Amino acid sequence: MAEPAFETARDPREIHQRVLDVTGRALMTREFDAFSAHFHLPQQVDSFDGLILVETPERLRQLFDGICTYYRDQGVTELVRTSLEASFQRPDKINCTHESRLLRGNTLVNAPFCAFSVLIWTETGWKVSFSQYAIADAPVLNVALTGNTRSGAPTS
């Protein structure tokens, strides 16, 4: 079965899963352009390490590189992200949650974690406009999500 086009998908969870799949592949293959095409700027990214405002493609690239570096350093071989819930708040806005599992072979790198995101419809398709991550046992990943550079944190 072919993947639904963003423009024709009607189910918010289907739309959300498609965004997760495309951006997840981009993270694992370090393809920034494929990743950034699904993010609206400016946007806020929130984690246990703080809240940041991502206003420029350069800042988004910094976060992308930090996350990719974390995955590489941890030996992540597979990223499994699953939409748990998604609902239209308006015809052009979807609130959604997903679970992420980072695997090294068959072993979890850290406990699965959840995120809340807001997708908005733009003239170029559905894009992430806000994300909030709840990652309790991976402080270096939280640092990567804020772009901070403290000891042990990715600095790419």
Residue frames as a rotation matrix with the C-alpha (Angstrom) as fourth column:
MET 1
0.578 0.816 0.000 0.00
0.816 -0.578 0.000 0.00
0.000 0.000 -1.000 0.00
ALA 2
-0.169 -0.639 0.751 1.41
0.592 -0.675 -0.440 3.39
0.788 0.370 0.492 -0.98
GLU 3
-0.585 -0.079 -0.807 2.01
0.750 -0.430 -0.502 6.01
-0.308 -0.899 0.311 1.70
PRO 4
0.499 0.851 0.166 -0.68
0.859 -0.460 -0.223 8.71
-0.113 0.254 -0.961 1.70
ALA 5
-0.322 -0.523 0.789 0.22
0.585 -0.765 -0.269 12.14
0.745 0.375 0.552 0.42
PHE 6
-0.824 -0.016 -0.566 0.16
0.504 -0.477 -0.720 14.85
-0.259 -0.879 0.401 3.07
GLU 7
-0.877 0.452 -0.161 -2.26
-0.480 -0.823 0.305 16.84
0.005 0.345 0.939 0.95
THR 8
-0.212 0.844 -0.492 -4.83
-0.512 0.333 0.792 14.02
0.832 0.420 0.362 0.74
ALA 9
-0.664 -0.041 -0.746 -4.47
0.506 0.710 -0.489 12.35
0.550 -0.703 -0.451 4.15
ARG 10
0.071 0.807 0.587 -7.49
-0.239 -0.557 0.795 13.04
0.968 -0.197 0.153 6.35
ASP 11
0.785 0.174 -0.595 -6.60
0.450 0.499 0.740 11.08
0.425 -0.849 0.313 9.49
PRO 12
0.744 -0.514 0.428 -4.48
-0.596 -0.799 0.077 13.22
0.303 -0.313 -0.900 11.85
ARG 13
0.532 -0.569 0.627 -2.63
-0.317 0.553 0.771 10.18
-0.785 -0.609 0.114 13.17
GLU 14
0.627 -0.267 0.732 -1.77
0.725 0.545 -0.421 9.12
-0.287 0.794 0.535 9.62
ILE 15
0.786 -0.329 0.523 -0.42
0.038 -0.819 -0.573 12.62
0.617 0.470 -0.631 8.90
HIS 16
0.670 -0.519 0.530 1.56
-0.728 -0.322 0.605 12.61
-0.143 -0.792 -0.594 12.14
GLN 17
0.575 -0.453 0.681 3.05
0.146 0.876 0.459 9.15
-0.805 -0.165 0.570 11.50
ARG 18
0.729 -0.287 0.621 4.12
0.656 0.035 -0.754 10.23
0.194 0.957 0.214 8.02
VAL 19
0.708 -0.488 0.510 5.95
-0.447 -0.869 -0.212 13.26
0.547 -0.078 -0.833 9.45
LEU 20
0.593 -0.480 0.647 7.60
-0.578 0.305 0.757 11.01
-0.561 -0.822 -0.097 12.06
ASP 21
0.662 -0.305 0.684 8.68
0.493 0.865 -0.091 8.50
-0.564 0.397 0.724 9.41
VAL 22
0.738 -0.361 0.570 10.15
0.434 -0.392 -0.811 11.09
0.516 0.846 -0.132 7.03
THR 23
0.595 -0.526 0.608 11.97
-0.655 -0.756 -0.014 13.08
0.467 -0.390 -0.794 9.71
GLY 24
0.681 -0.333 0.652 13.16
-0.366 0.616 0.698 9.90
-0.634 -0.714 0.297 11.43
ARG 25
0.709 -0.433 0.556 14.73
0.689 0.592 -0.417 8.60
-0.149 0.679 0.719 8.22
ALA 26
0.664 -0.450 0.597 16.37
0.047 -0.772 -0.634 11.99
0.746 0.449 -0.491 7.75
LEU 27
0.649 -0.427 0.630 17.87
-0.758 -0.291 0.584 11.87
-0.066 -0.856 -0.513 11.26
MET 28
0.648 -0.369 0.666 19.24
0.031 0.887 0.461 8.37
-0.761 -0.278 0.586 10.75
THR 29
0.465 -0.464 0.754 20.78
0.884 0.291 -0.366 9.24
-0.050 0.837 0.546 7.37
ARG 30
-0.208 -0.529 -0.823 21.87
0.563 -0.752 0.342 12.76
-0.800 -0.392 0.454 8.40
GLU 31
-0.509 0.142 0.849 19.86
0.795 -0.303 0.526 14.38
0.332 0.942 0.041 5.58
PHE 32
-0.731 0.138 -0.668 19.22
0.385 -0.726 -0.571 17.85
-0.563 -0.674 0.478 6.93
ASP 33
-0.869 0.407 -0.281 17.27
-0.492 -0.647 0.583 19.14
0.056 0.645 0.763 3.93
ALA 34
-0.423 0.735 -0.529 14.76
0.153 0.634 0.758 16.26
0.893 0.240 -0.381 4.17
PHE 35
-0.403 0.202 -0.893 14.45
0.913 0.154 -0.377 16.94
0.061 -0.967 -0.247 7.91
SER 36
-0.812 -0.030 -0.582 14.17
0.232 -0.932 -0.277 20.73
-0.535 -0.360 0.764 7.78
ALA 37
-0.848 0.530 0.020 11.48
-0.131 -0.246 0.960 20.61
0.514 0.811 0.278 5.08
HIS 38
-0.036 0.870 -0.492 9.06
0.519 0.437 0.735 19.46
0.854 -0.229 -0.467 7.81
PHE 39
-0.196 -0.076 -0.978 9.77
0.951 -0.260 -0.170 22.20
-0.241 -0.963 0.123 10.36
HIS 40
0.567 0.454 0.687 8.17
0.550 -0.830 0.095 25.63
0.614 0.324 -0.720 10.57
LEU 41
-0.468 -0.733 -0.494 10.33
0.883 -0.358 -0.305 28.48
0.047 -0.579 0.814 11.84
PRO 42
-0.566 -0.672 0.478 10.26
-0.683 0.058 -0.728 30.06
0.462 -0.739 -0.491 14.29
GLN 43
0.473 0.697 -0.539 9.32
-0.116 0.655 0.746 27.32
0.873 -0.291 0.391 16.73
GLN 44
0.173 -0.350 0.921 9.86
-0.981 -0.140 0.131 26.35
0.083 -0.926 -0.368 20.34
VAL 45
0.156 -0.195 -0.968 11.57
-0.012 0.980 -0.199 23.16
0.988 0.043 0.150 21.48
ASP 46
0.288 0.069 0.955 11.12
-0.914 -0.277 0.295 22.20
0.284 -0.959 -0.017 25.13
SER 47
0.180 -0.246 -0.952 12.87
0.152 0.964 -0.220 19.48
0.972 -0.105 0.211 27.13
PHE 48
0.775 0.070 -0.628 13.86
0.615 0.144 0.776 18.79
0.145 -0.987 0.069 30.74
ASP 49
-0.197 -0.951 -0.237 16.97
0.952 -0.243 0.184 20.89
-0.232 -0.189 0.954 30.03
GLY 50
-0.552 0.016 -0.834 15.11
0.114 -0.989 -0.095 24.04
-0.826 -0.148 0.544 28.97
LEU 51
0.545 0.774 0.322 13.04
0.602 -0.094 -0.793 25.83
-0.583 0.626 -0.517 26.38
ILE 52
-0.611 -0.739 -0.284 14.59
0.276 -0.535 0.798 27.34
-0.742 0.410 0.531 23.27
LEU 53
0.609 0.687 -0.395 13.31
-0.151 -0.389 -0.909 29.33
-0.778 0.613 -0.133 20.33
VAL 54
-0.355 -0.649 0.673 14.53
0.622 0.373 0.688 28.06
-0.698 0.663 0.272 16.95
GLU 55
0.397 0.526 -0.752 14.33
-0.052 -0.805 -0.591 31.05
-0.916 0.273 -0.292 14.62
THR 56
0.206 -0.432 -0.878 16.76
-0.933 -0.356 -0.044 30.29
-0.293 0.828 -0.477 11.81
PRO 57
0.875 0.034 -0.482 17.70
-0.273 0.857 -0.436 27.35
0.399 0.514 0.760 9.58
GLU 58
-0.113 -0.992 -0.048 21.21
-0.379 0.087 -0.921 27.58
0.919 -0.086 -0.386 11.06
ARG 59
-0.417 0.041 0.908 19.84
-0.908 0.027 -0.419 27.05
-0.042 -0.999 0.026 14.58
LEU 60
0.714 0.685 0.148 17.69
-0.656 0.727 -0.202 24.14
-0.246 0.048 0.968 13.38
ARG 61
0.556 -0.600 -0.575 20.83
-0.248 0.541 -0.804 22.68
0.793 0.590 0.152 11.76
GLN 62
-0.445 -0.731 0.517 22.70
-0.706 -0.069 -0.705 22.99
0.551 -0.679 -0.485 15.06
LEU 63
0.024 0.540 0.841 19.99
-0.886 0.401 -0.232 21.00
-0.463 -0.740 0.489 16.84
PHE 64
0.885 0.300 -0.356 19.83
-0.455 0.720 -0.523 18.43
0.100 0.625 0.774 14.03
ASP 65
0.171 -0.917 -0.360 23.60
-0.366 0.280 -0.887 17.92
0.915 0.284 -0.288 14.11
GLY 66
-0.474 -0.329 0.817 23.56
-0.866 0.006 -0.500 17.58
0.159 -0.944 -0.288 17.91
ILE 67
0.441 0.718 0.539 20.86
-0.740 0.631 -0.234 14.92
-0.508 -0.295 0.809 17.80
CYS 68
0.847 -0.168 -0.504 22.62
-0.301 0.630 -0.716 13.04
0.438 0.758 0.483 14.98
THR 69
-0.196 -0.976 0.092 25.89
-0.573 0.038 -0.819 13.17
0.796 -0.213 -0.567 16.93
TYR 70
-0.202 0.221 0.954 24.14
-0.928 0.268 -0.259 11.79
-0.313 -0.938 0.151 20.01
TYR 71
0.828 0.558 0.049 22.72
-0.500 0.775 -0.386 8.93
-0.253 0.296 0.921 17.94
ARG 72
0.533 -0.707 -0.465 26.14
-0.284 0.368 -0.886 8.18
0.797 0.604 -0.005 16.45
ASP 73
-0.387 -0.757 0.527 27.92
-0.744 -0.082 -0.664 8.34
0.545 -0.649 -0.531 19.81
GLN 74
-0.087 0.460 0.884 25.34
-0.848 0.432 -0.308 6.02
-0.523 -0.776 0.352 21.38
GLY 75
-0.932 -0.344 0.114 25.54
-0.224 0.794 0.565 3.55
-0.285 0.501 -0.817 18.49
VAL 76
-0.019 0.998 0.059 21.88
-0.357 0.048 -0.933 3.98
-0.934 -0.038 0.355 17.55
THR 77
-0.932 -0.282 0.227 21.07
0.065 0.486 0.871 1.65
-0.356 0.827 -0.435 14.65
GLU 78
-0.492 0.835 0.248 17.31
0.644 0.157 0.749 2.15
0.586 0.528 -0.615 14.57
LEU 79
-0.942 0.335 -0.008 14.90
-0.266 -0.762 -0.590 4.91
-0.204 -0.554 0.808 15.52
VAL 80
-0.581 0.813 -0.047 11.33
0.676 0.514 0.527 3.72
0.453 0.274 -0.848 16.06
ARG 81
-0.933 0.344 -0.101 8.78
-0.239 -0.806 -0.542 6.49
-0.268 -0.482 0.834 16.51
THR 82
-0.637 0.770 0.020 5.08
0.702 0.570 0.426 5.71
0.317 0.286 -0.904 16.86
SER 83
-0.618 0.545 0.567 2.19
-0.448 -0.837 0.315 8.15
0.646 -0.059 0.761 16.84
LEU 84
-0.906 0.298 -0.299 0.15
0.420 0.572 -0.704 7.54
-0.039 -0.764 -0.644 19.99
GLU 85
0.130 0.949 -0.287 -2.49
0.806 -0.270 -0.527 10.22
-0.578 -0.163 -0.800 19.62
ALA 86
-0.943 -0.331 0.024 -3.28
0.287 -0.776 0.561 12.99
-0.167 0.536 0.827 17.16
SER 87
0.048 0.998 0.036 -6.28
0.924 -0.031 -0.381 15.23
-0.379 0.051 -0.924 16.77
PHE 88
-0.329 -0.042 0.944 -7.25
0.629 -0.755 0.186 18.25
0.704 0.655 0.274 14.73
GLN 89
-0.486 0.171 -0.857 -7.53
0.677 -0.547 -0.493 21.40
-0.553 -0.819 0.150 16.83
ARG 90
0.209 0.491 -0.846 -8.46
-0.492 -0.695 -0.525 23.32
-0.845 0.525 0.096 13.68
PRO 91
0.969 0.170 0.178 -8.39
0.061 0.537 -0.841 22.27
-0.239 0.826 0.510 10.02
ASP 92
0.621 -0.781 0.071 -4.80
-0.156 -0.212 -0.965 23.57
0.768 0.588 -0.253 9.86
LYS 93
-0.211 -0.681 0.701 -3.50
-0.888 -0.166 -0.428 22.43
0.408 -0.713 -0.570 13.27
ILE 94
0.570 0.287 -0.770 -2.89
-0.018 0.941 0.338 18.97
0.821 -0.179 0.542 14.78
ASN 95
0.160 -0.495 0.854 -1.85
-0.987 -0.110 0.121 18.31
0.034 -0.862 -0.506 18.38
CYS 96
0.703 0.056 -0.709 -0.07
-0.263 0.947 -0.186 14.98
0.661 0.317 0.680 18.69
THR 97
0.368 -0.624 0.689 2.02
-0.816 0.138 0.561 12.74
-0.445 -0.769 -0.459 20.91
HIS 98
0.662 -0.209 -0.720 4.48
-0.363 0.750 -0.552 10.02
0.656 0.627 0.421 19.97
GLU 99
0.788 -0.481 0.385 6.83
-0.181 0.417 0.891 7.54
-0.589 -0.771 0.242 21.58
SER 100
0.505 -0.719 -0.477 10.45
-0.718 -0.044 -0.694 7.18
0.478 0.693 -0.539 20.52
ARG 101
0.846 -0.368 0.384 12.64
0.042 0.766 0.641 4.13
-0.531 -0.526 0.664 20.95
LEU 102
0.412 -0.817 -0.404 16.36
-0.895 -0.280 -0.347 4.34
0.170 0.504 -0.847 20.22
LEU 103
0.940 -0.018 0.342 17.89
-0.058 0.975 0.213 0.94
-0.337 -0.220 0.915 19.52
ARG 104
-0.079 -0.958 -0.277 21.44
-0.988 0.038 0.152 -0.36
-0.135 0.286 -0.949 19.23
GLY 105
-0.906 -0.056 -0.420 20.77
-0.179 0.949 0.259 -3.67
0.384 0.310 -0.870 17.52
ASN 106
-0.068 0.913 -0.403 18.04
0.387 0.396 0.833 -5.24
0.919 -0.099 -0.381 19.67
THR 107
-0.285 -0.151 -0.946 18.95
0.958 -0.035 -0.283 -3.26
0.010 -0.988 0.155 22.80
LEU 108
0.782 0.561 0.270 17.26
0.528 -0.828 0.190 -0.06
0.330 -0.006 -0.944 23.95
VAL 109
-0.246 -0.873 0.421 19.76
0.446 -0.488 -0.751 2.79
0.860 0.003 0.510 24.28
ASN 110
-0.970 0.105 0.217 17.59
-0.241 -0.481 -0.843 4.45
0.016 -0.870 0.492 26.93
ALA 111
-0.496 0.858 0.134 14.03
0.479 0.399 -0.782 4.07
-0.725 -0.324 -0.609 28.13
PRO 112
-0.305 0.495 0.814 11.37
0.868 -0.208 0.452 4.91
0.393 0.844 -0.366 25.53
PHE 113
-0.718 0.069 -0.692 10.31
0.360 -0.815 -0.455 8.55
-0.595 -0.575 0.561 25.79
CYS 114
0.175 0.891 0.419 7.32
0.959 -0.059 -0.276 10.58
-0.221 0.450 -0.865 24.72
ALA 115
-0.912 -0.366 -0.185 6.96
0.308 -0.910 0.277 13.89
-0.270 0.196 0.943 22.98
PHE 116
0.288 0.947 -0.142 4.12
0.635 -0.299 -0.712 16.30
-0.717 0.115 -0.688 22.35
SER 117
-0.832 -0.547 0.091 4.15
0.419 -0.514 0.748 18.22
-0.362 0.661 0.657 19.06
VAL 118
0.273 0.854 -0.443 2.01
0.038 -0.469 -0.882 20.65
-0.961 0.224 -0.161 17.15
LEU 119
-0.615 -0.347 0.708 1.76
0.706 0.158 0.690 20.30
-0.351 0.925 0.148 13.37
ILE 120
0.054 0.633 -0.772 0.48
-0.126 -0.763 -0.634 23.17
-0.991 0.132 0.039 11.26
TRP 121
0.354 0.149 0.923 -0.59
0.861 0.334 -0.384 23.22
-0.366 0.931 -0.010 7.63
THR 122
-0.131 -0.440 -0.888 1.46
-0.116 -0.883 0.455 25.59
-0.984 0.163 0.065 5.50
GLU 123
0.576 0.347 -0.740 1.46
-0.720 -0.212 -0.660 26.29
-0.386 0.913 0.128 1.77
THR 124
-0.173 -0.705 -0.687 4.19
-0.864 0.443 -0.237 23.63
0.472 0.553 -0.686 1.47
GLY 125
0.012 0.278 -0.961 2.50
0.057 0.959 0.278 20.99
0.998 -0.058 -0.005 3.65
TRP 126
0.928 0.352 -0.126 2.33
0.097 0.100 0.990 19.82
0.361 -0.931 0.059 7.26
LYS 127
-0.078 -0.982 0.171 5.17
0.024 -0.173 -0.985 21.07
0.997 -0.073 0.037 9.47
VAL 128
0.156 -0.011 -0.988 6.19
0.956 0.253 0.148 20.74
0.248 -0.967 0.050 13.10
SER 129
0.229 -0.032 0.973 5.78
0.079 -0.996 -0.051 24.12
0.970 0.089 -0.225 14.84
PHE 130
0.161 -0.186 0.969 6.35
-0.951 -0.292 0.102 23.13
0.264 -0.938 -0.224 18.49
SER 131
0.246 -0.107 -0.964 7.83
0.061 0.994 -0.094 20.14
0.967 -0.036 0.250 20.31
GLN 132
0.236 -0.156 0.959 8.05
-0.952 -0.234 0.197 19.15
0.193 -0.960 -0.203 23.96
TYR 133
0.042 -0.368 -0.929 10.15
-0.199 0.908 -0.369 16.15
0.979 0.201 -0.036 24.99
ALA 134
0.648 0.150 0.747 9.94
-0.762 0.096 0.641 14.14
0.024 -0.984 0.176 28.24
ILE 135
0.451 -0.622 -0.640 13.29
0.024 0.725 -0.689 12.31
0.892 0.295 0.341 28.40
ALA 136
0.926 0.038 0.377 14.14
-0.365 -0.176 0.914 11.40
0.101 -0.984 -0.149 32.00
ASP 137
0.704 -0.627 0.334 17.21
0.151 0.592 0.792 9.18
-0.694 -0.507 0.511 31.57
ALA 138
0.230 -0.649 0.725 19.19
0.973 0.139 -0.185 10.74
0.019 0.748 0.664 28.71
PRO 139
0.505 0.002 -0.863 20.57
0.383 -0.897 0.222 14.09
-0.773 -0.443 -0.454 29.90
VAL 140
-0.609 -0.777 -0.161 22.97
0.162 -0.320 0.934 14.41
-0.776 0.543 0.320 26.95
LEU 141
-0.535 0.516 0.669 20.05
0.821 0.132 0.555 14.04
0.198 0.846 -0.494 24.51
ASN 142
0.553 0.726 -0.408 18.16
0.805 -0.593 0.037 16.75
-0.215 -0.349 -0.912 26.43
VAL 143
0.010 -0.653 -0.757 21.19
0.151 -0.747 0.647 18.99
-0.988 -0.121 0.091 26.05
ALA 144
-0.836 -0.316 0.449 21.28
0.451 0.071 0.890 18.28
-0.312 0.946 0.083 22.30
LEU 145
-0.048 0.923 0.383 17.60
0.977 -0.036 0.210 19.29
0.207 0.384 -0.900 22.07
THR 146
0.751 0.308 -0.584 18.35
0.486 -0.856 0.175 22.68
-0.446 -0.415 -0.793 23.63
GLY 147
0.691 -0.554 0.465 21.58
0.329 -0.331 -0.884 23.30
0.643 0.764 -0.047 21.78
ASN 148
0.818 -0.444 0.366 23.47
-0.560 -0.470 0.683 23.88
-0.131 -0.763 -0.633 25.04
THR 149
0.442 -0.751 -0.490 27.08
-0.053 0.523 -0.850 22.76
0.895 0.402 0.191 25.20
ARG 150
0.509 -0.334 0.793 28.00
-0.857 -0.104 0.505 21.51
-0.086 -0.937 -0.340 28.66
SER 151
-0.490 -0.852 0.184 30.48
-0.833 0.520 0.190 18.74
-0.258 -0.060 -0.964 29.42
GLY 152
-0.715 0.128 0.688 29.69
0.120 0.991 -0.060 15.53
-0.689 0.040 -0.723 27.57
ALA 153
0.358 0.923 -0.140 27.15
0.044 -0.166 -0.985 17.18
-0.933 0.346 -0.101 25.29
PRO 154
0.155 -0.249 0.956 27.30
0.963 0.255 -0.089 17.00
-0.222 0.934 0.279 21.52
THR 155
0.035 -0.196 -0.980 28.82
0.137 -0.970 0.199 20.13
-0.990 -0.142 -0.007 20.03
SER 156
-0.578 -0.266 0.771 28.46
0.751 0.196 0.631 19.53
-0.319 0.944 0.086 16.31
